[in-house]
């Protein structure tokens, strides 16, 4: 490399504004005619430049540096200066760091954030007089502080950046990139540090929470002191951004557990509060689960551990390195969570009160929204507490009483059936075939058709778009996918009124007919993702709406004036059909996802408590008071059933079981192997016998007093035959009609077949039996057929010879 020698009329001065007071390697400064010239050796050539006013006027302009040097890491001297040599973290791009230092020096910006492109790490540079406070931290959802408020002289930072730029220019092969690097270095060296436009900065001290011990009656409380530096009005632009550094203000955080005080953290206390909020979110998400939950989170020397037992009791353990620990036990979820959420809310309020610009900080907004969401969820669960009806007699007047139990005739003749008619309808939905007087109403994707039940002749047909069809008494209701509702008369199929509701989201629409007699007749249907709406079938106008919290699947049971609703929440709602108001509500730990059962004046409901526990409840129908409660050895898997005075429920476990409980006391009577109820089977009560039609083709009858098997019969091949969509058996005239691979007619007393299977080659996805014993079978391939019993001659013994 050629040597550089100054002329005799120049004065050579070695530049000493670099790190450790060492001269800039191979770089000299000469003064000639009152101007400074900087000399830098470049491989195989000589370059010199001078500082000019033209560059000073544009010191902080954004540079169009080339990609070849903008992404290079800064010199090790810059890293040592920024991080003090104790933290091994990548530093920002040298050009961006130099421009940021220049902007801070001339007072253009009081604070600069420099995010890294290769990692979720960010640097914050804050001007404090003639120094810069350098902070380095992670920007993930759980920020980690690598360095906080490390003071660096501003002049030293500028000169070190300039030295690193010149060294990089000496190694750059691209002439354009080399020239840009030299210009950036010139700007840094020529930058003059102006007075701090913000003046001496002083923090605003804030105090909040519990400053003194609240007493032993308070299980958990927090208090804090914080020192927040407000940002300047000039730095508050129109855009909102995520500023993690603003949350790293200094403070002191302490806790009280039943009168005992513990200092938890000193320093950036918002990080400790943020970790506690994350722990609360985990706790609330596990609220419905009966399994124990344990979460342990750390922020610096602070640690929080939350443990929830299977009985929904929470223990909170708070610890700080070198300061000891405190534990609050036997807390409810609300008692453990709400003090933490109050602390986070108070800290955010103090931050915004000291620095109004933080109301636009995306991190502050996100944390505030999370705190509010958790508070709403906890309070909504607290508002779901049970309450009873103080006037049960008003509801009892509308109850017709229990139906008379069915009696089997002493003898039953053998039965034979003939096919009377068959029709084919494209797009037939087996769930949309309804019996209404002398006709069958069938819905397809393009039409609604009414046919005579005697000969299958079409009575009327009405075209229409694809929709869900339901029958409410003698009213046909069609719900389109966009929320249009048509109420039609089954006599001619023409709509007599229409309305609009919110389209159903998250599942198919379901509904039932309620009211009548002394109560306005309404069709209760699902809408949106979490609501029920009651539509007056006379006018088409909505009468009331009910909204759930979770948006689970609605299961409904009506009796008299009451509509019992479960929707996967921890409560059963009893609604007045006429007004929609809550008459009573029964809330209990667990998830009520099955349809409640009514026997006489008792409601039987099953709740799931995680994967290994469940509970069965008996509730007074008119007051909502608990009559008894029994823990189950596993979660229930089907709707509860009642036979005679015995409540039955299927239970999951290593082996699926069927459990029986006394309806009056809840006493466990017996357990036996589940005959198929928990895997989709359908049951029916006959005298003191519980009959189950299982999906694998077996029909079983259990004695409800002892749980012993009375009889069973195979109706289909579990491997070869198809399974109908619906398996509900139907009892007519003492004969049991059972859908399997075909339709079978058996005697319920002993399971003997009264006839061969129907002469039917259709899979009975839907089976209907009318009062005459006619059987109607629908297969979703598009066929519907009607079968009638054959006339039979019976020999009467006796008489004269």
Secondary structure, DSSP 8 states (H G I E B T S, - for coil): -------TTSEEEE---SGGG---TTEEEEEETTEEEEEEEETTEEEEEE--HHHHTTTT------HHHHTS---HHHHHHHHTTS-------HHHHHHHHHHHHTTS-SEEEEE-SSSSEEEEEEEETTEEEEEEEE-SSS--EEEEEEEEEHHHHHHHHHHHHHHHHHH---HHHHHHHHHHHHHHHH------TT-S---EEEEEE-SS---TT-S-EEEEEEEE----GGG--SS----SGGG--EEEEEEEETTEEEEEEEEEHHHHHHHHHHHHHHHHHTTT--S-EEEEEEETTEEEEEEE-TTS-EEEEEEETTTEEEEEEEE-HHHHHHHHHHHHHHHHHHHHHH-GGGGG-HHHHHHHHHHHHHHHHHHHHHHT--B--S-HHHHHTT-----------S------EEEEEEEE-TT--GGGEEEETTEEEEE-SSEEEEEETTT--EEEEEE--SEEEEEETTEEEEEETTSEEEEEETTT--EEEEEE-----SS---EEEEEETTEEEEEEEEETTTEEEEEETTT--EEEEEE-SS----EEEEETTEEEEE-SSSEEEEEETTT--EEEEEE-SSB--S--EEETTEEEEEEEETTTEEEEEEEETTT--EEEEEEESS-B-S--EEETTEEEEEE-SSS-EEEEEETTT--EEEEEE--SGGGT-EEEEETTEEEEE-TTSEEEEEETTT--EEEEEE-S-TTTS---S----EEETTEEEEESSSEEEEETTT--BSSS--S--S--SEEEE-TT--EEEEETTTEEEEEEE------------
